[in-house]
Amino acid sequence: MSDIEAAVEEFLKEYDDAREDYDRGYVDADATVRLVDSHVEDLRDALE
């Protein structure tokens, strides 16, 4: 598996986890967006 494939796989896992936490009411929308944004930044860094 390439580095980008691993980064995408990790992003999708973290995204699913964030959505699940939000859907269960563990976190609010703003916190979920901040978390997803941080994962997007990690994914962008992996592309560089």
VOTITOR-235445 format. One record per residue: z, x, y of N, C-alpha, C, O in turn. Coordinates in steps of 0.02 Angstrom, whole numbers. Layout:
REM VOTITOR-235445
@n_c3=Z | n_c1=X | n_c2=Y | ca_c3=Z | ca_c1=X | ca_c2=Y | c_c3=Z | c_c1=X | c_c2=Y | o_c3=Z | o_c1=X | o_c2=Y
...
***
This chain:
REM VOTITOR-235445
@n_c3=0 | n_c1=43 | n_c2=-59 | ca_c3=0 | ca_c1=0 | ca_c2=0 | c_c3=0 | c_c1=45 | c_c2=62 | o_c3=38 | o_c1=93 | o_c2=66
@n_c3=-43 | n_c1=29 | n_c2=109 | ca_c3=-47 | ca_c1=69 | ca_c2=171 | c_c3=12 | c_c1=52 | c_c2=217 | o_c3=47 | o_c1=3 | o_c2=207
@n_c3=20 | n_c1=94 | n_c2=267 | ca_c3=74 | ca_c1=83 | ca_c2=316 | c_c3=66 | c_c1=16 | c_c2=351 | o_c3=114 | o_c1=-19 | o_c2=362
@n_c3=4 | n_c1=-1 | n_c2=369 | ca_c3=-7 | ca_c1=-64 | ca_c2=406 | c_c3=6 | c_c1=-123 | c_c2=360 | o_c3=33 | o_c1=-174 | o_c2=382
@n_c3=-14 | n_c1=-117 | n_c2=297 | ca_c3=1 | ca_c1=-172 | ca_c2=250 | c_c3=76 | c_c1=-182 | c_c2=242 | o_c3=100 | o_c1=-238 | o_c2=240
@n_c3=112 | n_c1=-127 | n_c2=238 | ca_c3=185 | ca_c1=-131 | ca_c2=232 | c_c3=215 | c_c1=-162 | c_c2=295 | o_c3=262 | o_c1=-201 | o_c2=291
@n_c3=188 | n_c1=-143 | n_c2=353 | ca_c3=213 | ca_c1=-170 | ca_c2=417 | c_c3=200 | c_c1=-245 | c_c2=422 | o_c3=243 | o_c1=-283 | o_c2=444
@n_c3=141 | n_c1=-266 | n_c2=401 | ca_c3=125 | ca_c1=-338 | ca_c2=402 | c_c3=169 | c_c1=-376 | c_c2=353 | o_c3=195 | o_c1=-429 | o_c2=370
@n_c3=178 | n_c1=-349 | n_c2=294 | ca_c3=221 | ca_c1=-381 | ca_c2=245 | c_c3=293 | c_c1=-388 | c_c2=271 | o_c3=323 | o_c1=-441 | o_c2=264
@n_c3=319 | n_c1=-336 | n_c2=303 | ca_c3=386 | ca_c1=-338 | ca_c2=331 | c_c3=390 | c_c1=-389 | c_c2=388 | o_c3=438 | o_c1=-427 | o_c2=393
@n_c3=338 | n_c1=-390 | n_c2=430 | ca_c3=336 | ca_c1=-439 | ca_c2=485 | c_c3=339 | c_c1=-510 | c_c2=459 | o_c3=378 | o_c1=-551 | o_c2=483
@n_c3=299 | n_c1=-525 | n_c2=410 | ca_c3=297 | ca_c1=-593 | ca_c2=382 | c_c3=363 | c_c1=-612 | c_c2=351 | o_c3=385 | o_c1=-669 | o_c2=358
@n_c3=396 | n_c1=-565 | n_c2=318 | ca_c3=462 | ca_c1=-579 | ca_c2=289 | c_c3=512 | c_c1=-594 | c_c2=344 | o_c3=550 | o_c1=-642 | o_c2=341
@n_c3=513 | n_c1=-551 | n_c2=395 | ca_c3=561 | ca_c1=-560 | ca_c2=450 | c_c3=546 | c_c1=-625 | c_c2=489 | o_c3=592 | o_c1=-658 | o_c2=511
@n_c3=482 | n_c1=-641 | n_c2=497 | ca_c3=464 | ca_c1=-704 | ca_c2=530 | c_c3=490 | c_c1=-764 | c_c2=490 | o_c3=520 | o_c1=-809 | o_c2=518
@n_c3=478 | n_c1=-763 | n_c2=425 | ca_c3=501 | ca_c1=-818 | ca_c2=383 | c_c3=577 | c_c1=-824 | c_c2=386 | o_c3=604 | o_c1=-879 | o_c2=389
@n_c3=612 | n_c1=-767 | n_c2=386 | ca_c3=685 | ca_c1=-768 | ca_c2=390 | c_c3=708 | c_c1=-798 | c_c2=457 | o_c3=755 | o_c1=-838 | o_c2=459
@n_c3=674 | n_c1=-779 | n_c2=511 | ca_c3=692 | ca_c1=-805 | ca_c2=578 | c_c3=681 | c_c1=-880 | c_c2=581 | o_c3=723 | o_c1=-916 | o_c2=608
@n_c3=625 | n_c1=-903 | n_c2=555 | ca_c3=611 | ca_c1=-975 | ca_c2=555 | c_c3=663 | c_c1=-1013 | c_c2=514 | o_c3=686 | o_c1=-1067 | o_c2=534
@n_c3=680 | n_c1=-985 | n_c2=457 | ca_c3=730 | ca_c1=-1018 | ca_c2=414 | c_c3=797 | c_c1=-1023 | c_c2=449 | o_c3=830 | o_c1=-1075 | o_c2=446
@n_c3=818 | n_c1=-969 | n_c2=482 | ca_c3=882 | ca_c1=-971 | ca_c2=519 | c_c3=879 | c_c1=-1023 | c_c2=574 | o_c3=928 | o_c1=-1060 | o_c2=585
@n_c3=823 | n_c1=-1028 | n_c2=609 | ca_c3=815 | ca_c1=-1077 | ca_c2=662 | c_c3=817 | c_c1=-1148 | c_c2=633 | o_c3=852 | o_c1=-1192 | o_c2=659
@n_c3=779 | n_c1=-1159 | n_c2=580 | ca_c3=776 | ca_c1=-1225 | ca_c2=549 | c_c3=844 | c_c1=-1248 | c_c2=524 | o_c3=859 | o_c1=-1308 | o_c2=524
@n_c3=885 | n_c1=-1202 | n_c2=503 | ca_c3=952 | ca_c1=-1219 | ca_c2=478 | c_c3=1003 | c_c1=-1227 | c_c2=535 | o_c3=1060 | o_c1=-1247 | o_c2=523
@n_c3=981 | n_c1=-1212 | n_c2=596 | ca_c3=1026 | ca_c1=-1219 | ca_c2=653 | c_c3=1072 | c_c1=-1160 | c_c2=665 | o_c3=1120 | o_c1=-1166 | o_c2=704
@n_c3=1057 | n_c1=-1103 | n_c2=633 | ca_c3=1100 | ca_c1=-1044 | ca_c2=642 | c_c3=1089 | c_c1=-1011 | c_c2=709 | o_c3=1135 | o_c1=-980 | o_c2=736
@n_c3=1029 | n_c1=-1017 | n_c2=737 | ca_c3=1013 | ca_c1=-985 | ca_c2=802 | c_c3=974 | c_c1=-1034 | c_c2=844 | o_c3=943 | o_c1=-1081 | o_c2=818
@n_c3=975 | n_c1=-1023 | n_c2=910 | ca_c3=936 | ca_c1=-1067 | ca_c2=954 | c_c3=865 | c_c1=-1040 | c_c2=963 | o_c3=849 | o_c1=-985 | o_c2=939
@n_c3=824 | n_c1=-1078 | n_c2=996 | ca_c3=754 | ca_c1=-1061 | ca_c2=1004 | c_c3=744 | c_c1=-996 | c_c2=1042 | o_c3=703 | o_c1=-955 | o_c2=1022
@n_c3=783 | n_c1=-985 | n_c2=1095 | ca_c3=775 | ca_c1=-923 | ca_c2=1134 | c_c3=790 | c_c1=-862 | c_c2=1092 | o_c3=754 | o_c1=-812 | o_c2=1095
@n_c3=842 | n_c1=-865 | n_c2=1053 | ca_c3=860 | ca_c1=-808 | ca_c2=1010 | c_c3=806 | c_c1=-796 | c_c2=957 | o_c3=790 | o_c1=-739 | o_c2=941
@n_c3=778 | n_c1=-850 | n_c2=931 | ca_c3=725 | ca_c1=-843 | ca_c2=881 | c_c3=664 | c_c1=-811 | c_c2=911 | o_c3=633 | o_c1=-767 | o_c2=880
@n_c3=645 | n_c1=-832 | n_c2=971 | ca_c3=587 | ca_c1=-802 | ca_c2=1005 | c_c3=599 | c_c1=-728 | c_c2=1018 | o_c3=554 | o_c1=-687 | o_c2=1008
@n_c3=658 | n_c1=-710 | n_c2=1042 | ca_c3=673 | ca_c1=-640 | ca_c2=1054 | c_c3=668 | c_c1=-599 | c_c2=990 | o_c3=642 | o_c1=-543 | o_c2=990
@n_c3=693 | n_c1=-626 | n_c2=936 | ca_c3=690 | ca_c1=-591 | ca_c2=872 | c_c3=618 | c_c1=-582 | c_c2=849 | o_c3=598 | o_c1=-528 | o_c2=828
@n_c3=579 | n_c1=-635 | n_c2=853 | ca_c3=508 | ca_c1=-631 | ca_c2=833 | c_c3=471 | c_c1=-582 | c_c2=878 | o_c3=430 | o_c1=-543 | o_c2=854
@n_c3=486 | n_c1=-583 | n_c2=943 | ca_c3=454 | ca_c1=-536 | ca_c2=989 | c_c3=469 | c_c1=-464 | c_c2=969 | o_c3=426 | o_c1=-421 | o_c2=973
@n_c3=531 | n_c1=-450 | n_c2=948 | ca_c3=548 | ca_c1=-382 | ca_c2=928 | c_c3=509 | c_c1=-362 | c_c2=865 | o_c3=490 | o_c1=-304 | o_c2=858
@n_c3=498 | n_c1=-409 | n_c2=821 | ca_c3=459 | ca_c1=-394 | ca_c2=761 | c_c3=385 | c_c1=-384 | c_c2=777 | o_c3=352 | o_c1=-343 | o_c2=746
@n_c3=360 | n_c1=-420 | n_c2=826 | ca_c3=291 | ca_c1=-411 | ca_c2=849 | c_c3=284 | c_c1=-340 | c_c2=878 | o_c3=234 | o_c1=-307 | o_c2=865
@n_c3=333 | n_c1=-318 | n_c2=917 | ca_c3=331 | ca_c1=-250 | ca_c2=944 | c_c3=330 | c_c1=-198 | c_c2=888 | o_c3=293 | o_c1=-149 | o_c2=892
@n_c3=370 | n_c1=-209 | n_c2=836 | ca_c3=369 | ca_c1=-163 | ca_c2=779 | c_c3=301 | c_c1=-161 | c_c2=746 | o_c3=277 | o_c1=-108 | o_c2=727
@n_c3=270 | n_c1=-219 | n_c2=740 | ca_c3=204 | ca_c1=-223 | ca_c2=710 | c_c3=153 | c_c1=-187 | c_c2=754 | o_c3=110 | o_c1=-151 | o_c2=729
@n_c3=157 | n_c1=-197 | n_c2=819 | ca_c3=111 | ca_c1=-161 | ca_c2=865 | c_c3=121 | c_c1=-86 | c_c2=860 | o_c3=72 | o_c1=-48 | o_c2=860
@n_c3=183 | n_c1=-64 | n_c2=856 | ca_c3=196 | ca_c1=8 | ca_c2=849 | c_c3=165 | c_c1=35 | c_c2=785 | o_c3=140 | o_c1=92 | o_c2=785
@n_c3=166 | n_c1=-3 | n_c2=732 | ca_c3=137 | ca_c1=19 | ca_c2=669 | c_c3=61 | c_c1=27 | c_c2=674 | o_c3=32 | o_c1=66 | o_c2=637
@n_c3=30 | n_c1=-10 | n_c2=719 | ca_c3=-42 | ca_c1=-5 | ca_c2=728 | c_c3=-62 | c_c1=59 | c_c2=764 | o_c3=-118 | o_c1=82 | o_c2=758
@n_c3=-16 | n_c1=86 | n_c2=803 | ca_c3=-32 | ca_c1=146 | ca_c2=842 | c_c3=-28 | c_c1=209 | c_c2=803 | o_c3=-40 | o_c1=263 | o_c2=829
***
